[in-house]
Amino acid sequence: MTRFYEIEPSLENYWRAIILFGRNTASYKFALAKALCDLDIRNKTRFSLDELAIPYAKHLCERLKSYPKQITRDQSSFLDFLKAFNEGKIDYDEMIKQTVRYGFNNVIDAFHNVHGSEVGSRFFIDERKAKGGIQLTDNFFILCQGQQYLSLKEETEARWRLVESAWENNISKKLMLVEYEGGSNILFGRSSIKRAALTSARPALNGYQKGRCFYCFRDISIDVNSQELADVDHFFPHVLKNCDSEKPVDGVANLVLACRECNRGVCGKFERLPSVVLLERLYIRNEYLITSHHPLRETLIAQSGDSASKRQEYLQNVYNCASVHLGVKEKWEPRPQGIAIF
């Protein structure tokens, strides 16, 4: 998945690659990412494991209260200590001691690795053997000062919630389909047993679009108080549900984030069908979703095919059907507002 960040090799996209495409066998990567963001970096660049353990363990303890499954294995000595702390069986100092002892064994080594190779920029240096901690790099400080920093924090939270949901539902044995509810702007997981709210759609999708409008590549915001708040748009117009109620119009394969001008401006898309060029862009974006792991991967494969060729054929068939149903000859295209980055 190096294409994701090689097209635009920014620090934000290296961070997103780690969060979206890094290996998910435990939630420790998300906890470490959030812990790094919690550190007081005003006058300090080096942090001991004891210092790092405080925000790191805090995030995991909080999640364990609601989502006990934070790892794919059946047992974890580290998580057992955190659960014991939550249950009042050990005190705070002992919990931090055990976090330092067990909590960082693999996550620090693996944090920067994506699909077997390291991303192009590191956000910290492992100094555990020499100095008992980590050294933050200039890249991390630059990342924290960037315009997208707050969005990256929200994206990390959304990604963690999606992975938790997959493990909670044992998704390898019981598929959970992720769909969108427009009134609440929430992604819901639907399985054979239950339907549950997962996370807000905007931060869950924003990272895959690198903080840009899907159509014109204008910068977008996922801050609900921003005047530039992105719209969650249906690539294939929602009216197509009238054509075939079985079409996954509200599925993640058909959801993109768009600026308001593209979605509802004077020359916006509204219920028009986008051009074939934009259909190809949707395919690429969906392959990003598939290259990341539970539960978006399983959802898209179930809805659109278990191979790249089948997924391309699926999108083309939906596109052909939409063209007939909408009766359009001229497809919609936006006015570019930035360079193509996916």
C-alpha positions as CSV (number, residue, x, y, z in Angstrom):
1,M,0.0,0.0,0.0
2,T,3.0,2.3,-0.5
3,R,1.0,4.0,-3.3
4,F,-1.1,5.6,-0.6
5,Y,1.7,7.8,0.7
6,E,4.1,7.8,-2.3
7,I,1.6,9.9,-4.4
8,E,1.8,12.6,-1.7
9,P,4.6,11.6,0.8
10,S,3.6,14.0,3.6
11,L,3.9,13.4,7.3
12,E,0.1,13.3,7.7
13,N,-0.1,10.5,5.1
14,Y,2.7,8.5,6.7
15,W,0.8,8.7,10.0
16,R,-2.4,7.7,8.3
17,A,-0.8,4.8,6.7
18,I,0.3,3.6,10.1
19,I,-3.1,4.0,11.6
20,L,-5.2,2.7,8.6
21,F,-3.0,0.0,7.2
22,G,-0.7,-1.2,10.0
23,R,-1.1,-4.7,11.3
24,N,-4.1,-5.2,13.7
25,T,-3.5,-8.0,16.1
26,A,-4.0,-5.8,19.1
27,S,-5.2,-2.3,19.7
28,Y,-1.8,-1.2,21.2
29,K,-0.9,0.8,18.1
30,F,-3.9,3.0,18.6
31,A,-3.2,3.4,22.3
32,L,0.4,4.4,21.6
33,A,-0.6,6.9,18.9
34,K,-3.1,8.5,21.3
35,A,-0.5,8.4,24.1
36,L,2.1,10.2,21.9
37,C,-0.5,13.0,21.3
38,D,-1.1,13.3,25.0
39,L,2.6,13.9,25.9
40,D,3.6,17.4,27.1
41,I,6.1,18.2,24.4
42,R,6.6,21.9,25.1
43,N,10.0,21.6,26.6
44,K,10.9,17.9,26.2
45,T,11.7,15.5,23.4
46,R,12.8,12.3,25.3
47,F,10.4,10.3,27.4
48,S,11.0,7.3,29.6
49,L,8.8,4.3,29.4
50,D,7.5,5.2,32.9
51,E,6.3,8.5,31.5
52,L,4.9,7.0,28.3
53,A,3.1,4.3,30.3
54,I,0.8,6.8,32.0
55,P,-1.2,8.0,29.0
56,Y,-0.7,4.6,27.2
57,A,-2.2,2.6,30.0
58,K,-4.9,5.2,30.6
59,H,-6.3,4.8,27.1
60,L,-6.3,1.0,27.2
61,C,-7.9,0.9,30.7
62,E,-10.7,3.2,29.6
63,R,-11.4,1.0,26.5
64,L,-11.3,-2.2,28.4
65,K,-14.3,-1.0,30.5
66,S,-16.5,-1.0,27.5
67,Y,-14.7,-3.3,25.0
68,P,-12.9,-6.2,26.9
69,K,-11.5,-7.6,23.6
70,Q,-8.5,-5.5,22.7
71,I,-6.4,-8.3,21.1
72,T,-7.0,-11.2,18.7
73,R,-5.4,-13.7,20.9
74,D,-7.4,-15.4,23.7
75,Q,-5.0,-14.2,26.5
76,S,-2.7,-11.4,27.3
77,S,-0.7,-11.0,30.5
78,F,-0.5,-7.2,30.0
79,L,-4.2,-6.8,29.5
80,D,-4.8,-9.0,32.5
81,F,-2.9,-6.5,34.7
82,L,-5.0,-3.6,33.3
83,K,-8.2,-5.5,33.9
84,A,-7.0,-6.2,37.4
85,F,-6.4,-2.5,38.0
86,N,-9.9,-1.7,36.7
87,E,-11.4,-4.2,39.1
88,G,-9.4,-2.8,42.1
89,K,-7.2,-5.9,42.5
90,I,-3.9,-4.0,42.0
91,D,-3.0,-0.4,42.7
92,Y,-2.0,2.3,40.2
93,D,1.7,2.0,40.8
94,E,1.7,-1.7,40.2
95,M,-0.4,-1.2,37.0
96,I,2.2,1.3,35.6
97,K,5.0,-1.0,36.6
98,Q,3.5,-3.9,34.7
99,T,2.7,-1.6,31.7
100,V,6.4,-0.7,31.5
101,R,7.4,-4.4,31.8
102,Y,4.9,-5.9,29.3
103,G,3.0,-3.2,27.5
104,F,5.7,-2.0,25.0
105,N,7.2,-5.4,24.0
106,N,6.1,-5.3,20.3
107,V,4.2,-2.0,19.7
108,I,7.3,0.3,19.7
109,D,9.2,-2.0,17.3
110,A,6.2,-2.4,14.9
111,F,4.7,1.1,15.1
112,H,6.3,2.4,11.9
113,N,5.9,-0.8,9.9
114,V,3.2,-1.1,7.2
115,H,2.8,-4.2,5.2
116,G,6.3,-5.4,5.9
117,S,8.3,-2.2,5.4
118,E,8.8,1.0,7.3
119,V,7.1,4.2,6.3
120,G,9.3,7.0,5.0
121,S,9.4,9.1,8.1
122,R,9.7,8.1,11.8
123,F,7.9,9.9,14.5
124,F,10.0,8.6,17.3
125,I,13.3,6.7,17.8
126,D,13.5,3.6,20.0
127,E,16.0,4.3,22.8
128,R,14.8,1.7,25.2
129,K,18.1,-0.2,25.4
130,A,20.3,2.9,25.7
131,K,18.2,5.3,27.6
132,G,15.1,3.5,28.7
133,G,12.5,5.3,26.5
134,I,11.9,7.0,23.2
135,Q,13.1,10.1,21.5
136,L,10.5,12.1,19.5
137,T,11.7,13.3,16.1
138,D,11.3,16.6,14.5
139,N,8.6,14.9,12.3
140,F,6.3,14.5,15.2
141,F,6.6,18.1,16.3
142,I,5.9,19.2,12.7
143,L,2.9,16.9,12.6
144,C,1.5,18.3,15.8
145,Q,1.7,21.8,14.3
146,G,-0.1,20.9,11.1
147,Q,-3.6,21.9,10.1
148,Q,-4.8,18.3,10.0
149,Y,-3.5,17.3,13.4
150,L,-6.9,17.4,15.2
151,S,-8.4,15.4,12.3
152,L,-5.7,12.8,12.7
153,K,-6.6,12.4,16.3
154,E,-10.2,11.9,15.4
155,E,-9.3,9.4,12.7
156,T,-7.3,7.4,15.1
157,E,-10.2,7.2,17.5
158,A,-12.6,6.2,14.7
159,R,-10.3,3.5,13.4
160,W,-9.9,2.0,16.9
161,R,-13.6,1.9,17.3
162,L,-14.0,0.0,14.0
163,V,-11.4,-2.5,14.9
164,E,-12.9,-3.0,18.3
165,S,-16.3,-3.7,16.7
166,A,-14.9,-6.3,14.4
167,W,-13.3,-8.2,17.3
168,E,-16.3,-7.8,19.5
169,N,-18.5,-9.3,16.8
170,N,-15.9,-12.1,16.0
171,I,-16.1,-10.9,12.4
172,S,-14.1,-13.7,10.9
173,K,-16.9,-16.1,11.7
174,K,-19.9,-13.7,11.7
175,L,-19.7,-11.0,9.0
176,M,-20.7,-7.5,10.1
177,L,-21.8,-5.2,7.3
178,V,-21.1,-1.5,7.8
179,E,-23.7,0.9,6.6
180,Y,-24.5,4.6,6.9
181,E,-27.4,6.4,8.6
182,G,-27.7,9.8,7.2
183,G,-29.8,11.4,9.9
184,S,-27.1,10.8,12.5
185,N,-24.0,10.7,10.2
186,I,-23.1,7.4,12.0
187,L,-21.7,4.2,10.6
188,F,-23.6,1.2,11.9
189,G,-22.5,-2.4,12.0
190,R,-25.2,-4.9,11.1
191,S,-24.8,-8.6,11.7
192,S,-27.2,-11.5,11.9
193,I,-27.7,-10.9,15.6
194,K,-27.6,-7.1,16.2
195,R,-27.2,-3.6,14.8
196,A,-24.9,-1.3,16.7
197,A,-23.5,2.3,16.3
198,L,-19.8,2.2,15.4
199,T,-18.4,5.7,14.9
200,S,-19.0,8.9,13.1
201,A,-18.7,8.5,9.3
202,R,-16.5,11.6,8.7
203,P,-13.4,10.6,10.7
204,A,-13.7,7.0,9.6
205,L,-13.5,8.0,6.0
206,N,-11.4,11.1,6.1
207,G,-8.0,9.4,6.3
208,Y,-8.5,7.4,3.2
209,Q,-9.1,10.6,1.3
210,K,-6.2,12.4,3.0
211,G,-8.3,15.2,4.3
212,R,-9.5,16.3,0.8
213,C,-12.8,16.4,-1.1
214,F,-13.2,13.2,-3.0
215,Y,-14.3,15.1,-6.2
216,C,-12.2,18.3,-6.4
217,F,-9.4,17.7,-3.8
218,R,-10.2,20.9,-1.9
219,D,-9.2,20.7,1.8
220,I,-12.1,19.6,3.9
221,S,-12.8,19.6,7.6
222,I,-14.4,17.0,9.9
223,D,-14.8,19.4,12.7
224,V,-18.6,19.7,13.3
225,N,-18.2,23.4,14.2
226,S,-16.3,24.3,11.1
227,Q,-17.9,26.2,8.2
228,E,-16.0,23.9,5.9
229,L,-17.5,20.7,7.4
230,A,-17.4,18.0,4.8
231,D,-20.7,16.4,3.6
232,V,-21.1,12.6,3.5
233,D,-22.1,12.0,-0.1
234,H,-23.5,9.0,-1.9
235,F,-21.3,8.6,-5.1
236,F,-24.2,6.7,-6.7
237,P,-27.2,9.0,-5.9
238,H,-29.5,7.8,-3.1
239,V,-32.4,8.0,-5.5
240,L,-31.1,4.7,-7.0
241,K,-32.7,2.9,-4.0
242,N,-35.9,3.3,-6.0
243,C,-34.4,1.3,-8.8
244,D,-33.3,-1.6,-6.7
245,S,-33.7,-1.8,-2.9
246,E,-30.9,-4.4,-2.7
247,K,-28.3,-2.0,-4.0
248,P,-25.9,-1.1,-1.1
249,V,-26.4,2.6,-1.6
250,D,-25.7,3.3,2.1
251,G,-22.8,0.9,2.2
252,V,-19.2,2.2,2.7
253,A,-18.3,1.4,-0.9
254,N,-20.6,4.2,-2.0
255,L,-19.8,6.8,0.6
256,V,-17.3,9.6,0.1
257,L,-16.6,12.9,1.8
258,A,-17.2,16.0,-0.3
259,C,-16.9,19.7,0.1
260,R,-20.2,21.6,0.1
261,E,-19.5,23.2,-3.3
262,C,-19.2,19.8,-5.0
263,N,-22.1,18.3,-3.1
264,R,-24.7,21.1,-3.1
265,G,-23.2,24.2,-4.6
266,V,-24.5,26.0,-7.7
267,C,-22.7,23.5,-9.9
268,G,-22.8,20.6,-7.4
269,K,-23.5,17.0,-8.1
270,F,-26.8,16.6,-6.3
271,E,-28.5,13.5,-7.9
272,R,-26.3,13.5,-11.0
273,L,-24.1,10.7,-11.9
274,P,-20.3,11.4,-11.7
275,S,-18.0,10.8,-14.7
276,V,-16.2,7.5,-15.5
277,V,-13.0,9.1,-14.3
278,L,-14.5,9.6,-10.9
279,L,-15.8,6.0,-10.9
280,E,-12.1,4.9,-11.3
281,R,-11.2,7.1,-8.3
282,L,-14.0,5.4,-6.3
283,Y,-12.5,2.0,-7.1
284,I,-9.0,3.2,-6.0
285,R,-10.4,4.6,-2.7
286,N,-12.3,1.4,-2.1
287,E,-9.2,-0.7,-2.6
288,Y,-7.6,1.5,0.2
289,L,-10.5,0.4,2.4
290,I,-10.0,-3.2,1.5
291,T,-6.2,-3.0,2.1
292,S,-7.0,-1.9,5.6
293,H,-8.5,-4.5,7.9
294,H,-11.6,-5.3,9.9
295,P,-14.4,-4.5,9.4
296,L,-14.4,-2.3,6.2
297,R,-12.4,-4.9,4.3
298,E,-14.9,-7.7,4.9
299,T,-17.9,-5.4,4.2
300,L,-16.6,-4.3,0.8
301,I,-15.6,-7.8,-0.2
302,A,-19.0,-9.1,0.7
303,Q,-20.8,-6.4,-1.2
304,S,-18.6,-6.0,-4.2
305,G,-16.5,-9.1,-4.8
306,D,-13.6,-11.1,-3.5
307,S,-11.1,-10.0,-6.2
308,A,-10.0,-6.7,-7.7
309,S,-11.5,-7.7,-11.1
310,K,-14.8,-8.6,-9.6
311,R,-15.0,-5.4,-7.7
312,Q,-14.2,-3.4,-10.8
313,E,-16.9,-5.3,-12.7
314,Y,-19.4,-4.7,-9.8
315,L,-18.8,-1.0,-9.9
316,Q,-19.1,-0.9,-13.6
317,N,-22.4,-2.8,-13.6
318,V,-23.9,-0.5,-10.9
319,Y,-22.7,2.5,-13.0
320,N,-24.3,1.1,-16.2
321,C,-27.6,0.5,-14.3
322,A,-27.4,4.0,-12.8
323,S,-26.9,5.5,-16.3
324,V,-30.0,3.8,-17.5
325,H,-32.2,4.6,-14.5
326,L,-31.2,8.2,-14.3
327,G,-31.4,8.7,-18.1
328,V,-28.3,10.8,-18.2
329,K,-26.0,11.3,-21.2
330,E,-23.6,13.9,-19.8
331,K,-21.9,12.9,-16.5
332,W,-21.0,15.4,-13.8
333,E,-17.4,16.5,-13.1
334,P,-16.2,19.1,-10.6
335,R,-13.8,22.0,-11.1
336,P,-10.4,20.8,-9.7
337,Q,-9.3,22.7,-6.6
338,G,-6.1,20.7,-5.9
339,I,-3.8,18.0,-7.3
340,A,-5.0,14.4,-7.7
341,I,-3.7,12.5,-4.6
342,F,-5.5,9.2,-5.0
